[in-house]
Amino acid sequence: MMFDLPDDDALYDALIARDAGFDGRAWVGVTSTGVFCRLTCAARKPKRENCVFFDSIGGCIEAGFRACLKCHPMGPAAESDPVVGRLLAALRDEPGRRWLESDVAAMGVDPSTARRAFKRHFGMTFLEMARLERLRMGAAALPEGGRVIDAQMEASYDSPAAFRAAFGKWLGLAPGKFVKDALLRADWIETKLGPMIAVSDARAVHLLEFAERKALPGELKRLYAAAKGSLGFGRFAVTDQIEAETAAFMAGRSARFETTLAPLGTAFQQEVWRALRRIPAGETRSYAEVARTIGRPEATRAVARANGANPVAIAIPCHRVIGADGSLTGYGGGLWRKQALIELERGYARMRQGVE
């Protein structure tokens, strides 16, 4: 959050004025182009509704924006630190490479030095930045039906053991602490937009989230508490079903999700999530429109919070809710994924119009 910065309207005024006082303090992501810039960028200024402001370069990258080639927003960090400059140049040359610490070491750079330098300048490591760049490239190819060649591999789990270790870290438990033959079972699902975590019981899916979503650890802890610790690894038939439906959706074959869902939430949240499932693929709604749909026109902000708390991505399509001005607004899986999903669903809208 931008605790020391003014509101977005003031930041937009600073963008229009090219106020140098915000250099190194604020950046703008432009949803219409997918790039992020300094507020002093000399490029033509975007419309207000296409602007999203950030207080770190890492935040821009996590949201799926790529660096502007005109104002080079990552330039100052590269210029001030030769390690950063060298690795950024390598990433520009090979953005689709699956970078490893051994690759960094082979360049004569100490991996721990690189981690500290990138954390200090960008709020993320070089390997995290490289992984996000691969995912962004994959998302860009998805709407055109292109093959996403290993786009998610850096974020994937190479073995069940690796997945169990990551899952245990999220919950703060050693993998051996999880229950065998548990009521709730967790497994991962590979998708074109990166790996997802599914938690199900024998009847329903309770959670389906992208693996790097920041809210995931909290969501898992709530499920763990609700199940009184009966959480383990593995999958039920409903996990196979949601995996098949997600694959069909991302392949553009079907937008139908018939798997039984049982997300953990309040009565109001459940009502909002049911309303989201009634939005046809290829269409969007504003938060105010969703609030009117459920007969609570005064509850726009509460609807927005419920939308953001949705623990079942894709099947409960919170990505179909946008700002009243048409802006993408937030998405826990990253704005780049939201954009990719909306672009993908245009094909479903065309299919529906063809039937009609």
C-alpha positions as CSV (number, residue, x, y, z in Angstrom):
1,M,0.0,0.0,0.0
2,M,1.2,3.5,-0.7
3,F,1.2,4.9,2.8
4,D,3.4,7.9,2.1
5,L,1.9,8.9,-1.3
6,P,-1.2,11.0,-2.1
7,D,-4.3,9.6,-3.6
8,D,-4.5,8.4,-7.2
9,D,-6.1,11.6,-8.5
10,A,-3.1,13.6,-7.1
11,L,-0.7,11.1,-8.6
12,Y,-2.4,11.5,-12.0
13,D,-2.0,15.3,-11.7
14,A,1.7,14.6,-11.0
15,L,1.9,12.4,-14.1
16,I,0.4,15.1,-16.3
17,A,2.8,17.6,-14.9
18,R,5.7,15.2,-15.1
19,D,6.6,16.0,-11.5
20,A,10.1,14.9,-10.9
21,G,9.5,14.9,-7.1
22,F,7.9,11.5,-7.5
23,D,10.9,9.9,-9.3
24,G,11.8,6.8,-7.3
25,R,8.6,7.0,-5.2
26,A,5.7,6.3,-7.6
27,W,5.2,4.5,-10.9
28,V,2.2,4.3,-13.2
29,G,0.9,1.1,-14.9
30,V,-1.0,1.8,-18.1
31,T,-3.7,-0.9,-18.6
32,S,-4.2,-0.1,-22.3
33,T,-0.6,-0.8,-23.2
34,G,0.6,-3.1,-20.4
35,V,3.7,-1.0,-19.6
36,F,4.7,0.9,-16.5
37,C,6.5,4.2,-16.5
38,R,8.0,6.9,-14.3
39,L,5.6,9.8,-13.7
40,T,8.1,11.9,-15.7
41,C,7.9,9.8,-18.8
42,A,7.8,11.8,-22.0
43,A,5.4,9.5,-23.8
44,R,1.8,10.6,-24.6
45,K,-0.1,10.7,-21.3
46,P,-2.7,7.9,-20.8
47,K,-6.3,8.5,-19.9
48,R,-7.1,8.6,-16.2
49,E,-9.2,5.4,-16.3
50,N,-6.2,3.5,-17.8
51,C,-3.8,4.3,-15.0
52,V,-2.9,2.2,-11.9
53,F,-0.4,3.6,-9.5
54,F,2.3,1.7,-7.5
55,D,4.8,2.6,-4.8
56,S,7.4,0.0,-6.0
57,I,8.7,-1.4,-9.3
58,G,8.1,-4.9,-7.8
59,G,4.4,-4.1,-7.5
60,C,4.3,-3.1,-11.2
61,I,5.9,-6.3,-12.2
62,E,3.7,-8.4,-10.0
63,A,0.7,-6.8,-11.6
64,G,1.9,-7.9,-15.0
65,F,3.2,-4.6,-16.4
66,R,6.5,-4.5,-18.4
67,A,9.0,-1.7,-18.3
68,C,8.5,1.2,-20.6
69,L,11.2,1.4,-23.4
70,K,11.0,5.2,-23.5
71,C,11.6,6.2,-19.8
72,H,13.4,3.0,-18.7
73,P,11.9,3.0,-15.1
74,M,14.4,0.3,-14.0
75,G,17.3,2.3,-15.3
76,P,18.4,4.1,-12.2
77,A,18.7,0.8,-10.2
78,A,20.7,-0.7,-13.0
79,E,23.0,2.3,-13.2
80,S,23.7,2.4,-9.5
81,D,24.4,-1.3,-9.1
82,P,26.5,-3.2,-11.6
83,V,25.1,-6.6,-10.4
84,V,21.5,-5.4,-11.1
85,G,22.5,-3.9,-14.5
86,R,24.2,-7.1,-15.6
87,L,21.3,-9.4,-14.6
88,L,18.6,-7.1,-16.1
89,A,20.6,-7.1,-19.4
90,A,20.7,-10.9,-19.3
91,L,17.0,-11.1,-18.6
92,R,16.3,-8.7,-21.6
93,D,18.4,-11.0,-23.8
94,E,16.7,-14.2,-22.7
95,P,13.3,-13.4,-21.2
96,G,11.9,-16.9,-21.8
97,R,14.8,-18.7,-20.1
98,R,14.1,-20.6,-16.9
99,W,16.7,-18.9,-14.8
100,L,18.3,-20.7,-11.9
101,E,20.7,-19.7,-9.1
102,S,23.4,-21.8,-10.9
103,D,22.9,-19.6,-14.0
104,V,23.5,-16.5,-11.9
105,A,26.6,-18.0,-10.3
106,A,27.9,-19.0,-13.8
107,M,27.9,-15.3,-14.7
108,G,30.3,-14.7,-11.9
109,V,27.6,-13.2,-9.6
110,D,27.2,-14.4,-6.1
111,P,23.5,-15.5,-5.8
112,S,23.1,-14.1,-2.3
113,T,24.5,-10.7,-3.4
114,A,22.0,-10.7,-6.3
115,R,19.1,-11.6,-4.0
116,R,19.9,-8.7,-1.7
117,A,20.4,-6.2,-4.5
118,F,17.2,-7.0,-6.2
119,K,15.2,-7.1,-3.0
120,R,16.6,-3.7,-2.1
121,H,15.8,-2.1,-5.5
122,F,12.6,-3.9,-6.6
123,G,11.2,-5.7,-3.6
124,M,11.7,-9.1,-5.3
125,T,14.6,-11.4,-6.2
126,F,16.0,-11.7,-9.7
127,L,14.6,-15.3,-10.0
128,E,11.1,-14.0,-9.0
129,M,11.3,-11.3,-11.6
130,A,12.4,-13.8,-14.2
131,R,9.5,-16.1,-13.3
132,L,7.0,-13.3,-13.6
133,E,8.3,-12.3,-17.0
134,R,7.9,-15.9,-18.2
135,L,4.3,-16.0,-16.9
136,R,3.6,-12.6,-18.5
137,M,4.8,-13.8,-21.9
138,G,2.7,-16.9,-21.5
139,A,-0.4,-14.8,-20.7
140,A,0.2,-12.6,-23.8
141,A,0.1,-15.7,-26.0
142,L,-3.0,-17.2,-24.4
143,P,-5.7,-15.0,-26.0
144,E,-4.4,-15.8,-29.5
145,G,-4.4,-19.5,-28.8
146,G,-0.6,-19.7,-28.9
147,R,1.4,-22.4,-27.2
148,V,2.7,-21.2,-23.8
149,I,6.0,-23.0,-24.0
150,D,7.0,-23.8,-20.4
151,A,5.7,-20.4,-19.4
152,Q,4.8,-21.5,-15.9
153,M,7.8,-23.9,-15.3
154,E,9.7,-21.6,-13.0
155,A,6.7,-21.5,-10.7
156,S,5.8,-25.1,-11.0
157,Y,6.5,-28.0,-8.7
158,D,8.8,-30.6,-10.1
159,S,7.7,-33.3,-7.7
160,P,5.1,-34.1,-5.0
161,A,7.8,-33.6,-2.4
162,A,8.5,-30.0,-3.6
163,F,4.8,-29.2,-3.5
164,R,4.4,-30.6,0.0
165,A,7.4,-28.5,1.2
166,A,5.9,-25.3,-0.3
167,F,2.4,-26.1,1.1
168,G,3.9,-26.8,4.6
169,K,5.7,-23.5,4.4
170,W,2.5,-21.6,3.7
171,L,0.9,-23.1,6.7
172,G,3.9,-23.0,8.9
173,L,3.9,-26.8,9.3
174,A,6.4,-29.5,8.4
175,P,5.1,-31.8,5.6
176,G,5.1,-34.7,8.1
177,K,2.5,-32.9,10.3
178,F,-0.2,-33.3,7.7
179,V,-2.9,-35.9,8.2
180,K,-3.1,-39.1,6.1
181,D,-6.5,-39.9,4.6
182,A,-7.5,-36.3,5.6
183,L,-11.0,-34.8,5.2
184,L,-9.5,-32.1,3.0
185,R,-6.8,-32.9,0.5
186,A,-4.6,-30.5,-1.5
187,D,-2.9,-30.9,-4.8
188,W,-1.6,-28.7,-7.6
189,I,-3.0,-28.2,-11.1
190,E,-0.9,-27.0,-14.0
191,T,-2.6,-24.3,-16.2
192,K,-1.6,-22.1,-19.0
193,L,-1.6,-19.1,-16.6
194,G,0.6,-20.8,-14.0
195,P,0.1,-23.5,-11.3
196,M,-3.0,-23.5,-9.1
197,I,-3.6,-25.1,-5.8
198,A,-6.9,-27.1,-5.3
199,V,-8.2,-28.1,-1.9
200,S,-11.2,-30.5,-2.0
201,D,-13.1,-33.0,0.0
202,A,-14.9,-36.0,-1.4
203,R,-17.9,-33.9,-2.4
204,A,-16.7,-30.4,-3.4
205,V,-13.8,-28.0,-4.2
206,H,-13.2,-25.6,-1.4
207,L,-10.3,-23.6,-2.8
208,L,-8.7,-23.1,-6.2
209,E,-6.0,-20.4,-6.3
210,F,-3.0,-19.4,-8.2
211,A,0.1,-20.5,-6.3
212,E,1.7,-17.1,-5.7
213,R,-1.5,-15.3,-4.6
214,K,-0.6,-13.4,-1.5
215,A,-3.9,-14.3,0.3
216,L,-3.3,-18.0,-0.2
217,P,-1.6,-18.7,3.2
218,G,-4.5,-17.0,5.1
219,E,-7.1,-18.9,3.1
220,L,-5.3,-22.2,3.8
221,K,-5.1,-21.5,7.5
222,R,-8.9,-20.8,7.6
223,L,-9.6,-24.1,5.8
224,Y,-7.2,-25.9,8.2
225,A,-9.0,-24.5,11.2
226,A,-12.5,-25.3,9.7
227,A,-11.4,-28.9,9.1
228,K,-9.9,-29.1,12.7
229,G,-6.5,-29.9,11.2
230,S,-7.8,-32.7,8.9
231,L,-5.8,-31.4,5.9
232,G,-3.5,-33.5,3.9
233,F,-2.2,-34.2,0.4
234,G,-3.8,-35.9,-2.5
235,R,-7.0,-35.5,-4.5
236,F,-10.5,-36.7,-4.8
237,A,-12.5,-37.2,-8.1
238,V,-13.8,-33.6,-7.8
239,T,-10.2,-32.4,-8.1
240,D,-9.8,-34.3,-11.4
241,Q,-13.1,-32.8,-12.5
242,I,-12.2,-29.1,-11.8
243,E,-8.8,-29.7,-13.4
244,A,-10.4,-31.0,-16.6
245,E,-12.9,-28.1,-16.6
246,T,-10.2,-25.5,-16.1
247,A,-8.1,-27.0,-18.9
248,A,-11.2,-26.9,-21.2
249,F,-11.9,-23.3,-20.3
250,M,-8.3,-22.1,-20.9
251,A,-8.2,-24.0,-24.2
252,G,-11.3,-22.1,-25.3
253,R,-13.5,-25.2,-25.6
254,S,-16.0,-24.7,-22.8
255,A,-16.8,-22.1,-20.1
256,R,-19.0,-24.5,-18.1
257,F,-18.0,-25.4,-14.6
258,E,-20.2,-28.1,-13.1
259,T,-17.9,-29.2,-10.3
260,T,-19.6,-28.8,-6.9
261,L,-18.0,-25.8,-5.1
262,A,-18.1,-25.1,-1.4
263,P,-16.0,-21.9,-0.7
264,L,-15.6,-20.9,2.9
265,G,-17.3,-17.5,3.5
266,T,-20.1,-15.5,5.2
267,A,-23.7,-15.6,4.0
268,F,-23.1,-12.2,2.2
269,Q,-20.0,-13.4,0.5
270,Q,-21.8,-16.6,-0.7
271,E,-24.5,-14.4,-2.1
272,V,-22.0,-12.3,-4.1
273,W,-20.2,-15.4,-5.3
274,R,-23.4,-16.9,-6.6
275,A,-24.1,-13.7,-8.5
276,L,-20.6,-13.8,-10.0
277,R,-21.3,-17.3,-11.4
278,R,-24.4,-15.9,-13.2
279,I,-22.3,-13.5,-15.3
280,P,-21.9,-15.0,-18.7
281,A,-18.4,-15.7,-20.0
282,G,-17.3,-12.8,-22.2
283,E,-19.3,-10.2,-20.3
284,T,-18.2,-8.0,-17.4
285,R,-20.1,-6.2,-14.6
286,S,-19.2,-3.3,-12.3
287,Y,-19.2,-3.7,-8.5
288,A,-22.3,-1.5,-8.4
289,E,-24.1,-3.7,-11.0
290,V,-23.4,-6.8,-8.9
291,A,-24.7,-5.0,-5.8
292,R,-27.9,-4.2,-7.6
293,T,-28.2,-7.8,-8.9
294,I,-28.3,-9.1,-5.3
295,G,-30.7,-6.4,-4.2
296,R,-28.1,-4.4,-2.2
297,P,-27.4,-1.3,-4.2
298,E,-25.9,0.5,-1.2
299,A,-23.3,-2.3,-0.7
300,T,-20.9,-1.6,-3.6
301,R,-17.8,-1.6,-1.3
302,A,-18.9,-4.7,0.5
303,V,-19.4,-6.4,-2.9
304,A,-15.9,-5.4,-3.9
305,R,-14.5,-6.9,-0.7
306,A,-16.4,-10.1,-1.2
307,N,-15.2,-10.2,-4.8
308,G,-11.6,-9.9,-3.6
309,A,-12.1,-12.6,-1.0
310,N,-13.2,-15.2,-3.5
311,P,-11.2,-18.4,-2.8
312,V,-12.2,-20.2,-6.0
313,A,-10.6,-18.5,-9.0
314,I,-11.9,-19.0,-12.6
315,A,-14.9,-21.2,-11.6
316,I,-16.3,-18.3,-9.5
317,P,-15.4,-15.6,-12.1
318,C,-14.4,-12.6,-10.0
319,H,-12.2,-11.6,-13.0
320,R,-15.4,-10.5,-14.7
321,V,-16.0,-7.6,-12.3
322,I,-14.3,-4.3,-13.3
323,G,-14.4,-0.7,-12.2
324,A,-17.4,1.5,-13.2
325,D,-15.0,3.4,-15.5
326,G,-14.0,0.2,-17.3
327,S,-10.6,-0.1,-15.6
328,L,-9.5,-3.6,-14.6
329,T,-9.1,-2.8,-10.9
330,G,-7.5,-5.3,-8.6
331,Y,-7.2,-9.1,-9.0
332,G,-5.5,-11.4,-6.5
333,G,-3.9,-13.5,-9.3
334,G,-2.4,-10.3,-10.9
335,L,-3.9,-7.8,-13.3
336,W,-2.1,-9.5,-16.2
337,R,-4.0,-12.7,-15.6
338,K,-7.3,-10.7,-15.3
339,Q,-6.6,-9.1,-18.7
340,A,-5.7,-12.5,-20.2
341,L,-8.9,-14.1,-18.9
342,I,-11.1,-11.3,-20.2
343,E,-9.3,-11.5,-23.6
344,L,-9.8,-15.3,-23.7
345,E,-13.5,-15.0,-22.9
346,R,-14.1,-12.8,-25.9
347,G,-14.0,-16.0,-27.8
348,Y,-16.9,-17.4,-25.7
349,A,-18.9,-14.2,-26.3
350,R,-18.4,-14.7,-30.1
351,M,-19.5,-18.3,-29.8
352,R,-22.6,-17.4,-27.9
353,Q,-23.5,-14.7,-30.5
354,G,-23.0,-17.2,-33.2
355,V,-25.5,-19.6,-31.6
356,E,-28.0,-16.8,-31.1
